[in-house]
Amino acid sequence: MTRPTPGAEETAAAPRTLGRPADQPPEQPSDRPSEQQESDRSWISYVYAIGRTGPALDASAPLLTGLRDGPLRTVTSGRLTALVSSVPADAFSAEGMKAQLEDLTELERIARTHHAVVEAAHAGAVVLPMRLATVYLDDARVRSMLDERGTEFDALLSRLEGHAEVGVKVYADARAAAAAEAPAAAAGASGSAAPGSPAPAASAVSPGRAYLQQRRAQRRTHRDAYRAAGAVAADVRVRVADVARDMVAHRPQQGELASGTGENIANEAYLVPTDRIGEFHRALKGLADGVPGVRVEITGPWAPYSFATPPAEGGNP
């Protein structure tokens, strides 16, 4: 089930001119983040993360570069501040984003830039990472969003303070399992004959029968590797139960998204107190040692992407 993320996305409309009665005072400069946005309404506001108002985000924003090499700025409302940059409305509208999502190179560029901004901000402040392509028509809309959801965001920031996200992936690799078992099987076969007895004739087993035996062994190895990986994944949760505050199970990664060899069968994120991350790693040390065909990968610590929404009522999300 796909969970919502903070800051509901607002699909950018076609560029339009916003009129103003002659007797209406001009907008405040803070509602016009740049001269380019003031003169050209084809630019919209892309939100990367939300944090508490203070010097940390204000100081980091000018040092960061956003999408399309755009400079970052802060948009503030009361106790909350959003990290924002300007992006072309045509490229980040619903149709524009659809085209970019179909281009893996462009999608990777967007994801890397988004992630780099969030991680840089996370290094100096508690932040709520926003979903890719969270856009608003202008900074005034961003400010309204902060006003409307301020209580929710403030509670989330309090919950995440002093915590980071750590990822754990478990892989099953039937080929690695078969390769590990081959020497043992060969040793068993060579040791089964009595000392001094002649080697069995090559014709004792027909090619067809040998093939069937090999296929059975492969299926057995494949099944055993997946069962072992499932057991290791279950053991991960047990080992870190006293260290992690929360856990989110993501869809296993496939294809180009999966790293290394084998098939990803478990892809989980854990919310861990920053002062206990070392303890988290020690709890999982050697977990897959001696288990052929099973690999455990630990990543992070990261900004808490998986926990940037309220926990589900009645239990873990």
C-alpha positions, -999 to +999 in steps of 0.1 A: +000+000+000+014+034-010+014+058+020+008+095+015+036+119+021+035+153+037+026+182+016-001+171-009+012+177-044-005+205-063-005+199-100+008+229-118-018+245-141-010+261-175+008+294-172-017+322-166-016+359-158-029+369-124-045+404-125-049+428-095-073+457-090-056+491-092-065+499-056-052+467-042-017+470-026+010+450-043+020+416-030+047+414-004+082+406-018+082+374+002+054+361-020+075+366-051+107+345-045+126+358-075+124+384-102+121+356-127+090+343-111+075+378-109+080+385-146+074+350-159+045+329-144+058+297-161+080+290-130+066+272-100+078+263-065+094+229-058+095+219-022+123+196-010+119+195+028+103+211+058+119+220+091+116+243+120+122+280+115+157+290+126+192+298+115+201+263+104+179+261+072+184+298+065+222+293+065+222+261+044+198+273+017+221+297-001+248+270-002+227+245-020+217+240-056+184+226-066+169+211-098+179+227-131+208+243-112+183+267-095+193+284-062+175+274-030+156+297-008+134+294+023+097+300+027+086+306+063+054+306+081+056+308+119+075+279+133+080+261+100+103+267+070+103+250+036+133+246+014+122+256-021+136+263-056+120+274-089+114+249-116+097+252-151+060+247-149+058+228-182+084+203-170+069+197-136+032+197-145+014+164-145+022+159-182+057+171-178+065+149-149+050+119-167+075+124-195+104+128-171+094+097-151+096+077-184+132+089-189+153+069-165+183+092-169+162+123-161+144+106-133+178+096-117+189+132-121+158+145-103+161+119-075+198+125-069+194+163-067+163+160-044+182+136-022+213+157-021+194+188-009+175+168+017+206+151+031+225+184+032+196+200+052+193+169+074+230+173+084+222+205+103+186+203+112+156+179+117+137+179+084+107+162+068+117+150+033+091+157+008+081+134-021+097+138-055+079+165-076+060+182-047+052+215-064+030+245-058+021+273-081+041+299-061+056+306-027+024+320-014+008+285-019+037+269-001+032+293+028-005+284+029+003+247+030+026+254+060-002+273+077-028+246+071-007+216+082+015+233+107+002+213+137+008+180+119+042+189+107+053+202+141+043+169+157+062+149+131+093+170+136+091+164+174+088+127+168+118+125+144+141+147+164+172+128+174+164+099+150+176+088+115+165+062+090+185+030+085+177+007+056+180-031+058+178-053+026+179-091+025+189-108-007+185-145-018+210-157-044+204-193-055+235-193-077+257-184-048+240-211-027+246-237-054+282-227-057+287-230-019+271-264-019+289-278-049+323-285-031+304-302-002+284-323-027+315-333-046+333-342-014+304-363-003+303-381-037+340-388-037+339-401-001+310-425-007+330-451-025+350-476-005+388-470-005+404-486-035+372-493-053+371-482-090+354-450-100+319-454-113+316-457-151+306-425-169+278-444-185+263-454-152+240-424-153+224-414-186+227-378-198+190-374-195+189-387-159+219-365-150+201-335-163+170-342-143+190-347-112+208-314-118+174-296-123+160-311-091+191-299-072+188-264-087+151-262-077+159-274-042+188-249-039+166-221-051+138-230-027+162-234+002+179-201-005+146-182-004+135-200+027+168-192+044+166-155+033+130-153+047+142-166+080+171-141+081+147-113+073+124-123+102+155-125+125+164-089+116+132-076+131+137-096+163+173-085+168+166-048+164+132-047+182+148-030+213+168-005+193+145+007+165+116+030+173+096+021+142+097+001+110+083+004+075+083-025+050+088-013+014+083-032-018+114-053-026+135-036-053+138-052-087+158-047-119+181-017-120+169-005-086+183-036-068+220-034-059+244-063-062+236-099-070+206-120-059+169-111-056+158-086-030+132-103-009+130-078+021+134-040+019+128-024+053+134+010+069+140+015+106+137+047+126+167+046+150+179+070+176+211+086+163+230+077+195+221+040+190+230+035+153+262+017+163+241-006+185+218-013+156+247-024+134+261-046+161+228-063+166+228-074+129+265-083+127+271-117+113+234-123+108+239-141+074+273-157+081+272-194+073+240-191+053+248-198+017+230-176-008+218-150+017+231-115+019+222-086+042+228-050+032+226-021+057+224+015+044+223+049+060+218+067+083+195+088+061+170+116+065+138+099+077+121+096+043+100+066+053+087+082+085+077+117+072+040+109+076+020+103+108+021+067+120-010+046+112-036+045+140-037+013+160-002+002+152+029+005+131+025+017+095 
